Amino acid sequence: MMVMLDMRGIDRAFTGIRDEPLYGRVKDYLRGGDRWPWLLTRFGIPASALKGKNCPCPGCGGKDRFRFDNKDGTGSFLCSQGTGEVLAGSGWALLEHVYGWTFERALEEVARVTLVDFAPMAGGGKLPVGGIRISDAPPPPQSVTIQAPGVPQVIHWQDLKIAPGARPETEAQRRYDYLMRVFQESTPLSQLDGTGLQIVRNYWISRGMGERFRMPPHMHFHPDLPDRKQNWSGPALIAWVTRPCDGANAFAYRKFVGMQRIWLNPELRNGPVNAKQSKAPIEQAKKSYGILDQGMIGSSVHLYGTEYSRIRVIGEGIETVLAWLRIQSMQGTLTESVEAHACLGTSQIKNWFAPTDKPVWLLQDNDPAGIQAAQFFRQLHPDTRILVPPQGCNDFNDFLLTLIQNPSQTRSVSPCLP
Ligand SMILES: [Zn+2]
């Protein structure tokens, strides 16, 4: 016998909050495609239960009492509950069956997972008027493929912090343990002394950052970090990768989704070297490391500033962002407080996720991938101001090194100011 789930209560619940902005945003999100299967797996329902075949119920077990039929993309399902009485309903009812969530709770959870509160509009497509300097940039590519941005994965941080010494149970746990070991073996740049301080200081000087460079707070120094694959061990900078969606205290709570390791030339202990020789003489002196396959979506190295800073500045490489700031300080042209982030790659620029509570300035690299990422980004965030290094410079670090070699330019050129 089939008993349809009584939807009247849910109707009432819907009616009660239909006009609430949060529900409206979630509804728009759900209308934007076949979202339920993706959502349900984010909450931990196994993908194998969502293939439309009879299988064990993710809510009440059994052998084959459950079927996910996802009618019209509503996330709908049937479960015979082992009693012969069939429970059926939409994705909301499924969340209640599996997790016991009320509709209000489920709504909150869905909003949290999808970040609809501050997600950019996919494919908004409205081109901004003014405020963008691309004067020195090569012409943009003819067409830019617009896709929806990625959505950061839900990470159950509390599960990743098991007692030290316990055996890691998952790959993510194993990777996070390694990350934390490197964290404990290394020193915040601001607390360095002795040889470590010398190496790091000489590195920044070699990169054009000047003698009074303020060390970014979310970077560490490791005196002798091994990389077995390259048969190398030596001094390295470590930049901790966090996600704005994990909150302003993501760093303090050690919510690291990864790190970037930059192995340095050991010769730096004796003094500054040529910028091109400042990294270790190995094939890959810069390597990223993530705890999850898709965990880097929406992530960055948070270099400076806080949620109270006025402008959010993002760029691809750590040194691109640092160099841009250095140029501003050399020219005395930065008048706003900035929160600065390095995304570590064009795909993280395309998948940038942060509260949209302040203006964003994007530092573009002058290569085709950098230009394309900036175009893509502006489609999603139409008010972005894109700042471009002068032609002939691949990025702002190139430009900074040019300025230092030709100091006469420092006053006459200001290509990156609003
Ligand atoms: Zn069931």
Boltz pocket constraint, residues with backbone or C-beta under 6 A from the ligand:
constraints:
  - pocket:
      binder: B
      contacts: [[A, 57], [A, 58], [A, 59], [A, 60], [A, 61], [A, 66], [A, 79], [A, 80], [A, 81], [A, 97]]
      max_distance: 6.0
